[in-house]
Amino acid sequence: MTAVHKRTQFLSARKTLHPEHLKALVRIPPSEINWLRLGSFSVPFQPLSRPPTHPVQWKLPQIQEDLLLDSAILALEDGTVFEGRSFGAPAERAGEVVFNTALTGYQEIFTDPSYSGQIVILTNPQIGNYGTSSADNEASRPYIEGLVVREFSSIASNWRSDEGARGFLSNSSIPVVSDLDTRALVRHLRSRGVMRGVLSAIEKNHAKLVEKARAIPSMTGLDLASRVTTPNSYTWTRSIEPCSPSEVLTPSSEPRFNVVAYDFGIKRNILRRLVHVGCNVTVVPALTSAEDVLALKPDGVFLSNGPGDPEPLHDQIANIRKLIGKTPIFGICLGHQILGLALGGKTFKLKFGHRGANHPVMNRLTGRIEITSHNHGFAVDADSLAASDVEITHMNLNDQTLEGFRHRREPVFCVQYHPEAAPGPHDSHYLFDDFVHLMADHK
């Protein structure tokens, strides 16, 4: 039997609010309002006979009531269905349903190419309350397939914001479902594992949506890096910038090293961090040959994050294998997994992945614990790596999965997590300095 979770709590909470009280609070002139829609029903009320007591007339923003109050449905492949309010585009999208536990940084999550092919649940209760800023984009557009939240704010308060979160997603035809029980949904995925799903603000038939969810490709065996990579090479010159006048940043280093960055779904803050530590960065497509990379005479090669399963990336793995021993290499996330495969290791799919901004990682070289930002559904099997070639440097303290390693003889190292931290803590920024030191030693 299909399980259905509806927005009854959302509706009942609004039945207790008297329309006259709400009208007085927002200072809407009585002549301009004759009814008030609460949840899925309308309440008529009479205009006030007395004029407003405050000289300033405040009006609610013009919103598309019908769109905001339409329902949206999330259907999972196991037959579970969640129903809530539609806050995004009137669209239907499919993908692997995953969750992220970060408290802030929703825009960076929206625009992270690593989320290609995924419907994202954000566990923070309210999303959208600080809008979006073009300076915070991690790519040129949002890459998530859909968004699931407990509460989506239609009002944003942030001096840096230049567009509301709803409009930002709607302009890219991304559906959003709000006012459903995200705690129950996340607990369901934690116990049973992430699964395929369909988020629809169009189709209302639960059975049809469940069948669609079962028909979409599994993330295992899926090459998504080739879909999100840049079609052409380009240079990147922008360094990190303060988010506010009060933020103090260390000065950017003078550019001394030429770095070629493979784009498997690269985030802009990684590029900013490389420039900040003194790198001239050339970004190349995911299938660029090792010979073409070496022709650029790099001081080092960077392997980026990206979406999908690393095992189908046979050509990319072969190219990186050719580069090992020819130039210093630093990999992050999918780049870490590709290096593991290039060195003869194996990868496996995690039950529900690591996605959040507070994952504890042990640095075995220093003995320090780093709080780190994560976004990955696959991991490298530490036991599959040859101990004679590879030294384990970082381990996840939550589940003891591999978080980093380095080659014992060649200038190669990598981590599974995101040291650029956008969003997330800054504990691991030192890894970019380590890359610079490695290039300096081999220049």
N, C-alpha and C positions, 0 to 999 in steps of 0.2 A: 504494500500500500504506500502511496506517495505521501510523504510527510510535508505538511504545509505550515509555514511560519508567517503569520500575518501581522499587520501593524495595529493590533487592537489597543495596545498600550498607548501608542501615539494618538489615536483618536480620542480615547477616554480622557486623556490628560487635557485636551482642549475643550471638552464639553463643559468644564467647570468655569470657564472664563466668560463673564458677561460681556456682550458686545458693546454696551454703553461704556463700560470701564475701559475696554481696549481703545475705543474711539477717543475718549478723553485723553488717554495716555499719549497717543500719537498726534493729537491736535489736528485731526482732519476736520475741515469745515463740514458741518452737518449736511449742508446742501449737496455735497459731493458724494455722499455714500448713502445708499438705500438698503444694502444688504452686506452681509459678511460671511465669507465661506470659511468654515472651520472643518478641517479634515476633508471628508467626502460629502459633507452636507452644508446647506446654506441656512443662515439665520436672518430673517428680516428684522429690522428695527426702525424706530421712528426717529426723525431728526430732533436734536436738542432745540428747545425753544430759546434758550439763552445763548448769547454769543460766547466764544471762547474767552477765557480769562487772561490768556497770554497773548500779547500782540504778535508774536511770531507764529506763522502758520506752518507746521511741519507736515509733510506728506510722505506717505510710504512710497518707495521706489516703484516704478511701473514694472510689473512682472507678469509673465504669461501664466495666469492662474491655472488654466486648463492643463498646460504642460507640467507645471510643478505638482499638481495634484493627481495626475495620472499615475497608475501603478507601473512598476517595473518588476520583473521576475528573474531570479537567479535559479537555474535548474542544474543540478549536478548529475553526473553519470550514474550514481547509485540510486537515483530516484528521489532524492531529497530536493525539496523546492522551498525557496525563501521568497516572500513577496514584500515589497516596500514601495516607497514613492520614487517616481522618476524625477531626477534633478539634472540630468545631462541631455544629450542629444536623443531624439526619438529614433533610436537605432537598435540593432541587434548585433552583438559580437560574441565570439566564442574563443575559448582558450583554456589553459590550465589555471585553476583557481588556487591562488596562493595568498599568504598573509604577511604583512610587515608590521612589526611592533614599535617602530620609531615614533616618538612623540611629536617631532617636527620634521620639516623637510618634505612635505607632500609634493611640492612642485618638482623637486629634484627626482623624486620617485616617478612622477608622471613622465618625465622626459628622459629617463634612463633607458637606453636601448636594450639593456639586459632584460627588461620586462616585456620585450616583444613576445607576442604569443601568450600573454598571461593576463587574467582578470585579477586585480589586486584588491584585497581586503585590507583596510587600515584599521588597526585596533584602537588608535586614539579616538575617544568618543566624538569629538567634533572636528570636522575638516572644512577648510575653505574660509576660516575666520580671519586670515591675514592676506587673502587674495593671492595674486601671483605677480612676479616681477621678471621682466625679460632678462635681467642680469643673472637670475638664478637658474636659467634653463641649462640642462646638461646636454641637450641636443637641440636641433632646429625645430622639433615638434614633439608632442607627447607620443610615447610608444606603447603605453598600456592598452590592452584591449577593452577594458572596462574597469569601473571603480565601484567598490562596495563599502559603505560607511554606516555608522550608527546615526549620525546627524550631520547633514550638510548645511553649512551656514550660507544663507543668501546675502549676508551683510559682511563686508570686510573692513577691518580697521588696521591700516598699516601705511605709513607715509611713503614706503618704497613701492607699494603696489601700483601697477599700471593697468591691471585687468583682473576682473573677478575670476575665481577658480571655475565657476560654472561655465562662463563664457569661454574661458580658455580651453576647456574640454569639449564643449559643444561645437566650437569652431573646427575641431578635428573629428567630429562625428563619433565621439566616445560617450557611451551611455553611462549613467551613474544611478545607482539605487541606494536610497537612504531610508532611515527609519525601520531597519530590521535588526534582529538580534545578532549582532556580530560576535558576541561572546559565545553563543550557542554554535554559530557557524564555525568559528575558529576551533572550538573544542572538538567539533565533529571532524575537521580536517586533521587535527593533531592525533586523534585516536585512529582514524582510518587512512590517513595519508592524503596528500593533495591529489586532486582529481580533475578531470575535464568538466567543463561547464559552459552554459550559454547564459548570457545576460541580455534580456530583451525588454525594451519598452514598447514593442509592437505586438508580438505574439502573446496571447493570454492563455493558450492551451498548454497546460502543464505537461501532458503526455508527449506532445509534439516537441517541446523544448528538451525534455529528457532524452528523447530519441536523437535529436540533433547533437546533444552533448556526447552521446555514445558513439556518434559517427565521426567526430573530429579526430585528427591524428594525435597520437600520444607524443608527449615531449621526448620520451626515450627514442633515440634514433633520428631526431629531427635536427637538421642543420639550419639554424636561424642566423648564424653569424654572416653567412654569405648574403642574406637578405638585407641586413642593416648596415653593412660596410659602405664606406664612401666609394662612389664609382671612379673617382679620380684622386690622384695625389694632391696634397696642398700643404702649405706651411702654416704654422701656428706661432704667433708672437706675443699674445696677451698673457700677462702674468696675473697672479691673484690680486684682488682689489678689496679694500675695506668695505664692509657692509654698512658702516655708519661712521660719522666723524670721530667717534670715541674709540673705534677699534684701532689698536696699534699692531702693525705688522712689521716683521723684519724686512729690511730692504732686499730687493731682488738682486741676485748675483749677476755679474757681467756674463754674457753668453760666451762659453768656452768650449762647449761640446756639441757636436752634431749628432742628434739622435733621430733614428728612424722608428716611428711608432706604427706598428700594425694595428689597423682599425678592425677589430672584431665586433665593435659596438661601443667605441670609446666614449668616455664621459669628458666633458669639457674641463672639469676641475682637475682631472689628471693632467691634461695638457697645460693648464695654468701652473700646476705644481712643478712640472718639468721645466717650464720657462723660469719659474721663480728661483730654482737652484742652479740656473746658468746653462740651460740647454737651448740650442736652436732645433726646433722640432719640425720634421717632415712626416706627415701622416700619409700612409700608403694603404691601398685596398688589401683586404684579407688574403687574396690569392696572389699577391706579388711574389715573384720567385726570389729565392735566396740570392741568385746571381744579380738580379736587378737591385736588391737591397745593398749588396756589397759594392755595387757600382757607384752608389751614392757616397761611398767612403765614410760610413758612420763610425763615431767613437763608441756608440752603443746602440742596442736595439731594444725597444720596449714592446711588450705583448699586452694588449689591452683586455679589459673585461668584455663580456658579450653574452648573448642569450643562447639557449638551446643545449643540446647534448654535445660534448666535445668529441666523442668517439667517431662520428661520421666525418670529421674534418681531416680526411686523409691527406689531401694536398697541403693543407696548412701545417699539419704535423711533420710531413716530409721536408717542407721548406725550413722549419725551425730546427729540425735535426741536422740539416746541412750547415746551419749558422753556429751551432754549438762548437766552441773552440776557435771560431773565427773572429768573434767580437763579444764584448760584455753584453749580457742579456738580463733584463729584469721583467718579470711577468706578474700580472695581477688577475685574480679571479679566473676567467676562462683562459687567460694567458698562462696561469699557473697549471691548469689542467692540461693544456696543450704541451707544456714542458714535461709534465709527468709522463704523458703518453709518448713523447719524443724520446724519453730516456728509458722506455721499455716498461713503464708502469701501466696500471689499469685504473679506470674510474668506475664509480657506481652512483646510482641515484639515491638521494636521501629521502626519507619517508615524507617529511614536510619542509625540508630545506632550512637554510639559515637566512632570515631576512629581518633586519633590525639594526639598531645603532648602539647596542649595549652588550655585545657578546664578549665574554672574557677569553683572552688568548694568552697562553704562556709562551714567552720568549725563552727558549732553552739556552740561548747563548748568554743572556744577561740575568736570567732568573726573575725578570720582571713580568708583571701581569699587565697586559694592555686591554683596555676596553675599546672594542672595534666595531666598525660598520660592516654589515654583511648583506649580500644578495646573491645567493647561488642555490641551485637545487641538486648539483652533482658535486662529488668530491673525489680526490685521488686516494686510492687505497695505499696506505703507507707501507703495508707489508709487501706490496708488489714492486717496490723500488729496490734496486740493488744497493745494499748497505755499503758495498765497496766503492760505489760511485756517488751516492747521495747521502747527505747529512740532514737529518730532521732538525729544523730550527724552531718551528712554532706548532703548538697543539691547542685545539679547542678544549676548554675546561668544562664545557657543558656536556659534550658527548665523546670527547677524546678522538675526534676526527683530525686529519692532517690539515694544518693551516699554513705551513711554509717549509721550504727546504732549500738547500744550496748544493751545488756540485762540489765534490771534494778537490777536483783538480782544475776545472775550467771556471771562468768568471761568469757564473750563472746562478741566479737566485730568484725566488718568487714567493708570493704569499697568496692565500686563497681569499682573504678579506680585502677591504677597500681602504688603504692608508690615506687616500685623498680626502675621505670623509666628507661627502656632500650628499646627504647630511651625515652627521656623526661626530664623535670625539676626535681629538687631534693627537692622540697618544702615539700614532704610528707615522707621523710625518717624517720621522728620521730616516725612513726607508728610501726616500728620494735623495737624501744626502748620501746614504750608503751607495746608491747607484752612481752618483757623481764621483765618490771616492774610488769606486771600482773602475770607472772609466779613466780616472786620472792615473791609477796604478798601471793601466795597460795601454796608455796612449803612446 
